[in-house]
C-alpha cells in the first residue's frame, strides 16, 4: 500500500542534508552568542534525532540571520606614513583600502566581527596592503588583479562554520597584496595576553 502524500512540506521526512543545514545554523548562532553552549547541545541533539522537517523548523525559527552593516564603506588610506588597523576595531561589510606610499595593514585577528561576509576592495599602491585573518576565516581573491607587486594568498585553512568570508577585489599595484594568518610571534603574544 502506497503511503498518502503529505499535505505539507513540513511533515516530509528530513534528509541528512536538512539536518546538516540546521546543525550549521545552530553552530553559527552559538559562535555569534545568540545561544549558549548548553542550548546548543540540546538543539543539536534534537536536530540529529529529527525525522521530519516539522521537527527541524522550531530549532532555528528564533535565529534570524545577523544583519549586514549596509552603511557607508570604511575607507582606509595608507598615505605617506602608512596605516595599521589592529586590535578591536569596527569592521564594516564593505571596506576600501589604499596602500598609498606607506602601506596599509588590516589585522582582523581580534575584531570579533559578527558579519558573515565582508567585501574588501584593495589597491596596493606603492606601499602594499597586508590583510591578516584568523584561522578558520575564508578569503576569495578571484577578483584581484596582481599588478606589478603581485598577490600572495597564504590562507589555506578550511572555513569554520559561522566564520566570515572576505571577498577581495582590486589590484596589488606596485606594492603588492598579501593575505596571511597571524605569524608565530603574534600568536604567542595573543596567548600570553589571554593568560592574564
C-alpha positions as CSV (number, residue, x, y, z in Angstrom):
1,X,0.0,0.0,0.0
2,X,1.4,3.4,-1.0
3,X,1.5,6.0,1.8
4,X,-0.6,9.0,1.4
5,X,1.1,12.1,0.0
6,X,1.8,14.7,2.8
7,X,-0.3,17.8,2.5
8,X,2.5,20.0,3.9
9,X,6.2,20.1,3.2
10,X,6.7,20.3,7.0
11,X,5.6,16.7,7.5
12,X,8.0,15.3,4.9
13,X,10.9,13.2,6.1
14,X,14.1,15.1,6.9
15,X,17.2,14.2,4.9
16,X,20.7,14.2,6.1
17,X,21.2,17.5,4.2
18,X,18.3,19.1,6.0
19,X,19.7,18.1,9.4
20,X,23.2,19.3,8.4
21,X,21.9,22.7,7.4
22,X,20.2,23.1,10.8
23,X,23.3,22.0,12.6
24,X,25.4,24.6,10.7
25,X,22.9,27.4,11.6
26,X,22.9,26.4,15.2
27,X,26.7,26.4,15.3
28,X,26.7,29.9,13.7
29,X,24.2,31.1,16.3
30,X,26.4,29.8,19.1
31,X,29.5,31.4,17.6
32,X,27.6,34.7,17.5
33,X,26.5,34.3,21.1
34,X,22.8,34.1,20.3
35,X,22.5,30.7,22.1
36,X,24.7,29.4,24.8
37,X,26.6,26.1,24.7
38,X,24.0,24.2,26.8
39,X,21.2,25.2,24.5
40,X,23.4,24.4,21.5
41,X,23.9,20.8,22.8
42,X,20.2,20.4,23.4
43,X,19.2,21.7,19.9
44,X,22.0,19.7,18.2
45,X,20.7,16.5,19.8
46,X,17.1,17.3,18.7
47,X,18.3,18.2,15.1
48,X,20.3,14.9,14.7
49,X,17.3,12.9,16.0
50,X,14.7,14.7,13.9
51,X,12.8,12.5,11.5
52,X,10.6,15.2,9.8
53,X,11.1,18.8,8.7
54,X,8.4,19.8,11.2
55,X,10.7,18.7,14.0
56,X,13.6,20.8,12.5
57,X,11.8,24.0,11.9
58,X,11.4,25.2,15.5
59,X,15.1,24.7,16.2
60,X,16.1,27.7,14.1
61,X,12.8,29.7,14.0
62,X,14.1,32.2,16.5
63,X,17.5,32.6,14.9
64,X,17.3,35.3,12.3
65,X,20.4,35.9,10.2
66,X,22.9,38.5,11.5
67,X,22.1,41.8,9.6
68,X,24.8,43.1,7.4
69,X,26.1,46.7,8.0
70,X,24.7,48.4,4.9
71,X,26.1,51.8,5.8
72,X,28.9,53.7,4.1
73,X,32.1,51.8,3.4
74,X,35.1,52.1,5.7
75,X,37.8,53.9,3.8
76,X,41.4,53.3,4.9
77,X,44.3,55.1,3.2
78,X,48.0,54.4,3.8
79,X,49.2,57.8,2.7
80,X,52.8,58.7,3.1
81,X,53.4,57.3,6.5
82,X,51.3,54.1,6.3
83,X,48.4,52.9,8.4
84,X,47.6,49.9,10.6
85,X,44.3,48.7,11.9
86,X,44.8,46.1,14.6
87,X,43.2,45.0,17.9
88,X,39.5,45.6,18.3
89,X,38.3,47.8,15.5
90,X,34.8,48.1,14.0
91,X,34.6,46.1,10.8
92,X,32.1,47.1,8.2
93,X,30.5,45.0,5.5
94,X,32.4,47.0,2.8
95,X,36.0,48.2,3.2
96,X,38.1,50.2,0.7
97,X,41.8,50.2,1.4
98,X,44.6,52.0,-0.5
99,X,48.2,51.2,0.5
100,X,49.5,54.6,-0.7
101,X,53.2,55.2,-0.3
102,X,53.5,54.0,3.3
103,X,51.4,50.8,3.0
104,X,48.4,49.6,4.9
105,X,47.8,46.6,7.2
106,X,44.4,45.3,8.2
107,X,44.5,42.8,11.1
108,X,41.2,41.1,11.7
109,X,42.5,38.7,14.3
110,X,40.9,40.4,17.4
111,X,38.0,42.2,15.8
112,X,35.3,39.8,16.9
113,X,33.1,40.8,14.0
114,X,29.7,39.1,13.6
115,X,29.5,39.8,9.8
116,X,29.2,36.7,7.7
117,X,30.7,38.3,4.5
118,X,33.0,41.3,4.1
119,X,33.8,43.0,0.8
120,X,37.3,44.3,0.6
121,X,38.4,46.5,-2.3
122,X,42.2,46.9,-2.2
123,X,44.7,48.9,-4.1
124,X,48.3,48.1,-3.1
125,X,49.6,51.4,-4.3
126,X,53.4,51.7,-3.8
127,X,53.5,50.6,-0.1
128,X,51.4,47.5,-0.5
129,X,48.4,46.1,1.5
130,X,48.6,43.3,4.1
131,X,45.5,41.5,5.3
132,X,45.8,39.3,8.4
133,X,42.9,36.9,9.1
134,X,42.3,34.4,12.0
135,X,42.5,30.7,11.2
136,X,39.1,29.4,10.1
137,X,38.2,32.5,8.1
138,X,37.9,32.2,4.4
139,X,39.2,34.5,1.7
140,X,38.3,34.8,-2.0
141,X,40.8,36.5,-4.3
142,X,39.4,35.6,-7.7
143,X,38.6,39.3,-8.5
144,X,42.1,40.6,-7.6
145,X,44.5,41.8,-10.4
146,X,48.1,41.1,-9.2
147,X,49.6,44.2,-10.7
148,X,53.4,44.7,-10.6
149,X,53.6,43.9,-6.8
150,X,51.7,40.6,-7.1
151,X,49.3,38.7,-5.0
152,X,50.4,36.4,-2.1
153,X,47.5,34.4,-0.7
154,X,48.7,32.3,2.2
155,X,45.3,31.4,3.6
156,X,44.8,27.7,3.1
157,X,42.8,26.6,6.2
158,X,39.3,25.4,5.6
159,X,36.5,27.8,6.6
160,X,34.9,27.0,10.0
161,X,31.1,27.1,10.4
162,X,30.0,30.6,11.2
163,X,33.3,32.2,10.3
164,X,33.4,35.2,8.0
165,X,34.2,35.2,4.3
166,X,36.3,38.1,2.9
167,X,35.7,38.7,-0.8
168,X,38.7,40.7,-2.0
169,X,38.8,42.6,-5.3
170,X,41.1,45.3,-6.7
171,X,44.8,45.3,-7.6
172,X,48.1,44.6,-5.9
173,X,49.5,47.7,-7.5
174,X,53.3,48.2,-7.2
175,X,53.5,47.3,-3.6
176,X,51.5,44.0,-3.8
177,X,48.7,42.4,-1.8
178,X,49.5,39.8,0.9
179,X,46.8,37.8,2.8
180,X,48.0,35.6,5.6
181,X,47.3,34.2,9.1
182,X,48.9,35.7,12.3
183,X,52.6,34.8,12.5
184,X,54.2,32.8,15.3
185,X,55.2,35.9,17.2
186,X,51.7,37.4,17.1
187,X,50.1,34.1,18.1
188,X,52.5,33.9,21.1
189,X,51.6,37.4,22.2
190,X,47.9,36.7,21.9
191,X,48.2,33.5,24.0
192,X,50.2,35.4,26.7
193,X,47.6,38.2,26.8
194,X,44.8,35.6,27.2
195,X,46.5,34.1,30.3
196,X,46.5,37.5,32.1
